[in-house]
Amino acid sequence: MTIAVMQPYFLPYIGYFQLIKTVDKFVVYDNIEFTKKGWINRNRILVNGKDEYFTLPLKKDSDYLHIDKRRLADLFEVEKNKILRKIAACYKKAPFFEVVFPLIEKVFNENEDNLFKFIYHSLLVVCSYLGIGTEVIVSSSLPINHQLKSQDKVISICKALNATHYINPIGGVELYSAKAFEENNIKLSFIKSGELNYQQFQNEFIPWLSILDVMMFNSKEKIQQYLQSDYILI
């Protein structure tokens, strides 16, 4: 059985969903520290031919709190409407806007201020739309020593799920030791996304934007093709 383990990212790039699609079970961390300036509560969209960040505003709190202890800011109701208006303005002429925008509204209108639960819901909504049936498991639900870190924690999760194959994004190749996984009878592989390219209006293509961008410009069937074949395992 293959598994992957990742932080929760908000409307992440297509490679994140390729990883979910590739494995039998996908574990998403809720009980690790929030990372500032990462992809947990922000991503990028296309704005007038250039990439621009959109961010979920958070309540001020300790940087050491786990993701599942962080909350959306009180002003989120106001900010989410600003973000939705910007998305609508930027993508209203995209070929699949009428289908995708209600889905994005559903994501943003989730009645939840817990950051992890909000992002977890968004992942499930997108997976459902894209026809990804992989089981998504919350890390804190697993019977492991949650004080473990990095590779040791991943190996422990693999054992808890009786996994024989662990797959990680190619960006983490230096974080893991094939020998350590082999000693625990687990195969270690890395997934590398292909050079995805599609028409973004008449603009020069900007890669690796939020899955939101991919969905606005591509049919569900086309995205499923990307998910199925536009990557390699190393």
Secondary structure, 3 states (H helix, E strand, C coil): CEEEEECCCCCCCHHHHHHHHHCCEEEECCCCECCCCCCCCEEEEEECCEEEEEECCECCCCCCCEHHHCEECCCHHHHHHHHHHHHHHHHCCCCCHHHHHHHHHHHHCCCCCEHHHHHHHHHHHHHHHHCCCCEEEEHHHCCCCCCCCHHHHHHHHHHHCCCCEEEEEHHHCCCCCHHHHHHCCCEEEEEEECCCCCCCCCCCCCCCCCHHHHHHHCCHHHHHHHHHHCEEEC
